[in-house]
């Protein structure tokens, strides 16, 4: 018997980027890959990479990446 796939409802707390947020989670929220790449001025890294870890590898502050990416997420609600 085939199971029905249920779409997970995403609440507002899941739409906030935290230190444990991955690039895959942004993609799952339907943020476009090209928008992420434009925002970080780089190719999309491994989608399972934490955004915070990416910031560390690029020696930039997490906030300097988090804030513009959060704006992309927030724009989805409009």
Kinemage of the C-alpha trace (Angstrom):
@kinemage 1
@onewidth
@group {chain A} dominant
@subgroup {mainchain}
@vectorlist {calphas} color= white
{ca unk a 1} P 0.000 0.000 0.000
{ca unk a 2} L 1.361 3.364 -1.002
{ca unk a 3} L 1.612 5.974 1.720
{ca unk a 4} L 0.485 9.512 1.094
{ca unk a 5} L 3.248 12.046 1.318
{ca unk a 6} L 2.255 14.858 3.600
{ca unk a 7} L 3.675 18.299 3.060
{ca unk a 8} L 5.233 19.583 6.236
{ca unk a 9} L 3.791 22.901 7.257
{ca unk a 10} L 6.573 25.354 8.011
{ca unk a 11} L 5.906 27.710 10.884
{ca unk a 12} L 7.472 31.128 11.329
{ca unk a 13} L 10.175 29.884 13.700
{ca unk a 14} L 11.462 27.613 10.920
{ca unk a 15} L 11.694 30.633 8.631
{ca unk a 16} L 14.305 32.267 10.827
{ca unk a 17} L 17.952 31.569 10.056
{ca unk a 18} L 19.885 30.306 13.085
{ca unk a 19} L 23.376 28.945 13.605
{ca unk a 20} L 22.182 25.428 12.774
{ca unk a 21} L 20.401 26.369 9.515
{ca unk a 22} L 21.674 24.677 6.356
{ca unk a 23} L 21.576 25.870 2.780
{ca unk a 24} L 19.232 22.949 2.065
{ca unk a 25} L 16.709 24.421 4.468
{ca unk a 26} L 16.763 27.674 2.481
{ca unk a 27} L 16.195 25.707 -0.717
{ca unk a 28} L 13.366 23.783 0.978
{ca unk a 29} L 11.739 27.121 1.787
{ca unk a 30} L 11.937 27.780 -1.973
{ca unk a 31} L 14.658 30.416 -1.854
{ca unk a 32} L 16.154 30.255 -5.338
{ca unk a 33} L 19.680 28.909 -5.732
{ca unk a 34} L 20.651 31.860 -7.935
{ca unk a 35} L 19.461 34.304 -5.265
{ca unk a 36} L 21.526 32.553 -2.592
{ca unk a 37} L 24.591 32.570 -4.845
{ca unk a 38} L 24.124 36.247 -5.639
{ca unk a 39} L 23.761 37.063 -1.951
{ca unk a 40} L 26.886 35.173 -0.878
{ca unk a 41} L 28.826 36.150 -4.040
{ca unk a 42} L 29.833 32.535 -4.502
{ca unk a 43} L 28.605 29.211 -5.841
{ca unk a 44} L 26.225 27.347 -3.561
{ca unk a 45} L 28.304 25.074 -1.326
{ca unk a 46} L 27.205 21.589 -0.295
{ca unk a 47} L 23.543 22.086 0.554
{ca unk a 48} L 23.974 20.245 3.870
{ca unk a 49} L 26.560 22.780 5.031
{ca unk a 50} L 25.567 25.031 7.890
{ca unk a 51} L 25.376 28.671 6.859
{ca unk a 52} L 27.371 29.521 9.975
{ca unk a 53} L 30.083 27.027 8.987
{ca unk a 54} L 30.218 28.562 5.503
{ca unk a 55} L 30.718 32.013 7.041
{ca unk a 56} L 33.567 30.651 9.164
{ca unk a 57} L 35.300 29.083 6.145
{ca unk a 58} L 35.059 32.418 4.316
{ca unk a 59} L 36.311 34.264 7.428
{ca unk a 60} L 33.314 36.566 7.547
{ca unk a 61} L 30.907 37.150 10.386
{ca unk a 62} L 27.810 34.957 10.479
{ca unk a 63} L 25.618 38.056 10.732
{ca unk a 64} L 27.004 39.488 7.519
{ca unk a 65} L 25.673 36.446 5.653
{ca unk a 66} L 22.660 35.711 7.808
{ca unk a 67} L 21.001 39.109 7.479
{ca unk a 68} L 20.853 39.288 3.658
{ca unk a 69} L 19.811 35.617 3.444
{ca unk a 70} L 17.083 36.275 6.020
{ca unk a 71} L 15.799 39.079 3.769
{ca unk a 72} L 15.433 36.533 0.957
{ca unk a 73} L 13.411 34.268 3.249
{ca unk a 74} L 11.269 37.150 4.487
{ca unk a 75} L 10.582 38.243 0.903
{ca unk a 76} L 8.947 34.861 0.237
{ca unk a 77} L 6.096 35.757 2.582
{ca unk a 78} L 5.134 38.848 0.612
